[in-house]
Amino acid sequence: MDFREILKLQFDEYESETERLVDGLTAEERRFMPSEESHHIDFALWHAARAEDILLNLGVREEEQLWSRGGWAEKFGIPAADVGVGYTAQQVKDMPAISLEDLIAYYKAVRAETLECVKTIDPDELDKRCPFEGLHRQLPGVTKGGVLAHMIVEPVQHLGQIGYIRGIIRGM
């Protein structure tokens, strides 16, 4: 098994677990915030998809983000430049209501691009520095391979948040 197959397995498992965790939740449950200074499931899902879109398209493919070119910013009513990083609790609360179907559709569209990239990327590209060096403060001097690795870490953190919030609402 090569690295592509391993990455695909990781991305597939993340996708099925995400779908399991949001299945059956009401819009109100998805907007529940455990405290005044936390966020809700819709925010975590949106931010995870946005982060993957940015990491993939700006960091690895060096292309325009799907968020902009696919019209998702307009559809969701969220500025094209927004990622959710540095949002205040009030900004999270004020996030426009988005249907689960639309959130999942954006997430799956990004994931389809990710899987296509993983399938076709030239391994020699993985050691090249990312063009957004300095833009992403958590990844100074990162390579394209490092960005692909972070594309596992970043969303999984948010998946854990989704599971935690769901557990508060619905229990084990």
Secondary structure, 3 states (H helix, E strand, C coil): CCHHHHHHHHHHHHHHHHHHHHCCCCHHHHCCCCCCCCCCHHHHHHHHHHHHHHHHHHHHCCCCCHHHHCCHHHHHCCCCCCCCCCCCHHHHHCCCCCCHHHHHHHHHHHHHHHHHHHHHCCHHHHHCECCCCCCCCCCCCCEHHHHHHHHHHHHHHHHHHHHHHHHHHHCC
